[in-house]
Amino acid sequence: MSSPAVSVPTRTPLGQVAREMAEYGVGSVMVTEGGTLRGIVTDRDLAVRALARGLGEDEPVDTVMTSPVITVGVTDDIHEAYRVFRRSGVRRLPVLDGHRVVGVLTVDDMLIDVFQRLADMLGPVAWSILEEPPGPPAGDTRSHGT
């Protein structure tokens, strides 16, 4: 997960939200009030919900945020996160410790996990292949020349 999550108060102007996303290189920000998660806004929300509706950069972020937010807990295992992604269709999951946002888990994070698990599994197979040079299967007496 990415930690810490970038968050803004509920009344933050949309222009400031866009600048925060650019400054921190993130595609979403958590919208909080009193330390509690109230919503999430993505770069797509800014384009589709704000710009397409003609909202100005001074409009508050809570006018375009998604609420309630689908989340996972900091103690949930990775399999629970996979299930939540699969069921919900979202691309970003805030990670909560109680009511406090401690990070964001993205579909990209999950893909990295999948590739790492695949590499861990295939590593020994790859090494065994590298130790035996490729050639005809044992017992193959056919000519492989021209």
N, C-alpha and C positions, 0 to 999 in steps of 0.2 A: 504494500500500500504506500501511497505518498503521504508523508507526514511532515509537518503539521498541515492540516487542511487550511486553505485560504477561506476566510469567512468575513462577512460584512454584516452590519446591522440592517434591520428590516427597512429602514427609511433611506438607505444609501441610494443616491441618484444612479441611474443606469449608466451614464457616462463614466462615473467613477468605477463602477463594477467592471466595465470593459477595460478600463486602464489597469485595474488590479489583475485581470486575467492576462493582459499583455505583459505586465511587469513580472509576474510570477510564472509565466509560461504554462498556464493551466487552462483547461476547457470548461471548468465549472467553479463556482464559489458556493459556500454554504451560507445561508441566510440565518442569522441568529438573533435572539432577543434575550438579554439577560443570561447569556451563556447557553441557552437552550436552542437546539436546532428547530427552526420554523419552516425552512424551505431550502430548495436548491435551485440555482440558475445556471444554465449551460450556455455556451457560446451559440448554440442553435436556438435557445430560447430568446437570446438577444436579437437574432436575425428574424426568426419567425414570429415571435410574439410581440416584440417591441418595434423593430423597423417596419415589418410588414403592416402593422396596425398604425403606423405613423406616430408612435410615441416618441417624445423628445428625450434628450439625454438627462433632463432634470426630473423625469418621472421616477418615483421610488421603486426599488427593486422588487418589493413585495407585490407589485402589480403584474409581474410576469413570472414570478417564481412558481415552482411546482411544490405543492403541499397537499397532503402530507407526504413525507419523504420515505421511500423504502430504504431501510438501513440493515446493517448487520452489527452484531455486538463484538467487542474487542476479544471476547473469549470464545466466540463461535469458531468452529474449525473450518478449514478450507472447503470441505465438502458442502457445508451449509451455504457458504458464499456461492458455490457453483449452482446449488439448487435455487437460490434467490435470483441469481442472474437469469437462469433458465425460465423460471416461472414469471418473472416480472418484465423481461425484455428491456430493462434499463441498461445503460452502459457504465454507470458510475454508482457506487454504493458508499455512502458515508459510513464510517466505522465509529460506533459510539462506545464510550465507557460511561455507563449510566446515561446521563443526558448530555454529556460533553462529547463533542466531535473531536476525535483524536487523529483521524486520517481519512483518506478516500481510497477505496479499492476500485480499480477500473477493469474493464474487459481486457485491456492491454496487459495489465498486471497478471490476469488469469492466463492469458496466452503465454506469457513468459514462464509462468509456473508449469504449464503443459509442456512447453519445449524443454525446460530444465528436467522434468521428470522423464521425458522421452530420451533425452541425452544420457541421463543417468542409467536408464534401462538398456540403451543400445551401446553404451560405452564398452562393456566387456565383449559384446558381439563384434563391434568394429575392430577392437584390438585382436581378437582371434582371427578375423579375416586378414588383417594386415600382417600377421605372423605367418600366414600361409599364402604365398603368391597365387594370384588367379591363374588358372590353367584348366585343361580339360578334366572332367570328372574322373576319378579313379576307375580304371578298367576300360576307359574309352580308347580304342585302338584306331579310330578313324584318323585319317590324315587331315590336318588343319592347315596345310600349306596350299600353294597355288596349283 
